[in-house]
Structure formats: structure tokens, C-alpha cells
Amino acid sequence: MSSETALIRRIMCQYQRSSSLSLYNEFMLKRPLLIIVCSLLFLYLPFEFGWQMAQGISHNWMDVVLNVVMPGLVLWGLIRVTRIGWYTLVAIVSLWGIRDLALYYSQNHGSPSALFLHIFIYAISLAYFINPRVRRLYFDPKMRWWRTKPRYETHLPLMVGVGTDFQYRVLRNISEGGCFVETDAPFAMNERFDLSLPLPIPLNVSVLQTTGEVRWVSTQVGKTGMGVLFLNPDKNQVRALKEFVRNQL
């Protein structure tokens, strides 16, 4: 094992031992289950609608939209973690809240149990989904950790450039699909460039050479650089990259 590879492994071990990272992972691993549980609360609305239909209670098309269509959209959007799911949640809670209050008072203070049950569902779902940590999952794709590939923290050198103008930069992390390049002069968003990365362990490919596209740019102090998506590397390079990342994790 070369001294460079040994240094990389020590850096990775220190990274994995970080207490703050462990606490973060422990917290975040619980999120998908809670998202599913809180989303499933909205199944109560179509079940209630079906029970009313079985009791012979008539409904119009607006009732079908509010009781079946919109809860279905909310359930799909929240579990899929899409922005439209979050907006539909806000919309259905607002519409149902107004409808419940209107029905309650128009029926001379009708049954409070249905009203309180609906309010309970609204309160639980809103309290969870408007939480800043959870809300960010719906508006920032980079935060959806379960859809990202394993990422390896490193400080390897690599070369980036366009045409014949190449410069050395520092690779801060890498996955099978892309990497983050530390640089004070990142390329523009969506700009494509060539990159060359020597792989420090024996593989069928010694140097990863491919085209990258800038997907996001960071100006944060201490983390200035650009997130890069690998574009169409050949099969041998993909195989080597997967093996490299797998060996480091």
C-alpha cells in the first residue's frame, strides 16, 4: 500500500469517526420511515369517504376531488418527496380546514368528533412536514440522501480543463456519479470540461478520464468549488470507479 493510499484511508477513518457525522446519520436514517407514516395519515380521508358512500350518503364531484383525488396526490407526492407533494399538502389542509369549519357551523355545531379527528391529522402532518429539516428535503434534491450514491471523502489531486488548458485541482469527495472539486475559480453552471483523475489503487484503469458537467457551485468559506456530474464514462472506467469507491467505503 502506497503512502498516499494509507493517508487517504486514515482521513476516511477520521471522517467516519466524527461524532457529529454519526449523530447526523443516526437522525437522518429515521426520516424515510416518518415520512411514510405521516403521509399514510391521509389515507383516512378516502377510507372515511368510502364508509360514507356505503352508508348511502350522497356526494358531488367536489367531494370526490377533496376526499379521493387530492389525498392520493398528497400521499404520492409526500412519499416520493417531491415539491408538488409539499405544496399539495398545504393546499389540502387549507381547503379541508375551511370545509370542516363550514360544515360544522352550517350543521348547527354538528359532530365534533370528525372535526377533532381531522384537526389532529392536519396538526400532526403539518408539524412534521413544515419542520425546516424535513421541508428542505422537498426543495433541495441534494438533501435526499437515500437517492444518492455512496460518497468518499478524499484530498486526491486531479486535472481539469478545456481543450489543452489543464490545471491541477483538489478532489474533495467522489461517488460513482460525480465528485466535488475544490477550486477558487469554478467553471460556470452547466459548463462541460475534461477531467483526469489518477486512481491510487491497482485497477483495470489507472487514470479516470472523462467529461464532467458543473451541476452546482459553492462559494461557502472553506468549501469553495463545484459539484460535477460525470458524463458518459466508458464501461471500463465505470467499473474501475465503482470498485474504487467500494474499496474506500
Secondary structure, 3 states (H helix, E strand, C coil): CCHHHHHHHHHHHHHHHCHHHHHHHHHHCCHHHHHHHHHHHHHHHHHHHHHHHHCCCCCCHHHHHHHHHHHHHHHHHHHHCCHHHHHHHHHHHHHHHHHHHHHHHHCCCCCHHHHHHHHHHHHHHHHHHCCHHHHHHHHCHHHCHHHCCCCEEEEEEEEEEECCEEEEEEEEEECCCEEEEECCCCCCCCCEEEEEEECCCCCCCCEEEEEEEEEEEEEECCEEEEEEEEECCCHHHHHHHHHHHHHHC
